[in-house]
Amino acid sequence: MKYTKLPNTDIKVSKICLGTMTWGKQNTQEEGFEQMDYALEQGVNFFDTAELYAVPAKPETYGATEKIIGNWFKKTGNRDKVVLASKIAGAGPYTAHIRENGFAKEALIEAVDGSLKRLQTDYIDLYQLHWPTRGVNTFGLRDYPYKTSAKEAENHLEILETLQGFIKQGKLKHIGLSNETPWGTMKYLQTSESNNLPRPVTIQNSYSLVHRGYEVGMSEVSLRENIGLLAYSPLAQGVLTGKYLRGKKPADARGILFPNYILRYQTDLVESAVLKYEELAKKNGVTLAEMSLAYINQLPFVTANIIGATKMNQLKENINSINIDLSDDILEEIEAIHKLIPNPAP
C-alpha cells in the first residue's frame, strides 16, 4: 500500500480509501465485515461512509452502513487502526426523510451525534458536508443551474463555528467538503482563514477517466490551497470495468438494479471513450479497472481514491491498482483519448 497524509495534518492515510455505500442494501453486514477485514489486511486504513448510506437513499436503509461499521468496530476492536470519514447529508428531495434544514446548527448537532452513536465511536477523523444545499452542477448536471439555484448560499460562518465546537469537544478531528465547486471551496477556505476557524482539508468529488471536470478549476484550488481530492466514482459506477460495453446487462450490476445512477454514463460518447480505454488497457496487460484506478492514484492533487465493490473479486482488483505504475507512454495515450473525447460524462 502507498500512503499520504490528510493535507495540513499528521494523519497518515492509504491512497486507496474503502467506500462503503452498498453495505446494508446490496451487501449484507457479513459481506461488509469481510471487505473491511480484507482491506485492512492489505494496508487500507481509510474508510469513507455517510449518514444517508446505504444507497439508494431510503428511509428504511438510512444509517445502515454506519451501523455495520460500528458493529465491526465493536467485534474487532479495530477503531484505532482506521481513519474514519463520514458525512452529513445535504438538503433535497431525496433526503427529506433525514431532515430538511440543510447544514443549520441543529442539523449538524443531530447528524454528528447520530453518526457517532451508529458508528459506536467517540470521534470521527474526517467529517464532510455531503453536498451543497444551494444548488450546484453535480450528480450528472453538466452546467451551473443559475435559473433554479438558491439565491442564498450556505451560512459558511455558522457552519464552521458549529464544526469548531465539535472539534473542541473531541467528537471530530478534521473537516472536509464534498461535491463542491471552486467558488464554494474558496468561500469556506476564506471564511476559515478570516475567522480563525477549522479549515477543510479535503474535498470529495467525482473523478474518473470519463469525468475529469475536476480539472476545470478545482484541481488548481487543490494544489494551490492544499486541499486534497478524495476521488469518488473512479470507475464511473462500474462503467470503467467494461461490464456494460457492447450492450451487456449483468443482472446483479448496480447500473441494472438502479439505472438512474448510471444514466450520465449511458451515452455514445462514453461508450466510445471506454472502448478506447479498454483497448489501451489490454494492450498493456492490465484490466480496464486497474488502469482507470491507477491513473487516479498517481495524480498530484489526489489524496485518496475511493473504491467500492459489491464482490470480493472486485475489491481485490481495485486495491491491486495501487501496485500498478503507468508508464509515460500509457499516460500519453490516455491523454490522447481524453483530447479526442473530453469529459463525455458530466
Beta strands, then each sheet from edge to edge (+ up, - down):
strand 1: 3-5
strand 2: 12-14
strand 3: 16-19
strand 4: 46-48
strand 5: 83-88
strand 6: 124-129
strand 7: 172-178
strand 8: 202-206
strand 9: 228-232
strand 10: 302-307
sheet 1: 1+ 2-
sheet 2: 3+ 4+ 5+ 6+ 7+ 8+ 9+ 10+ 3+
end
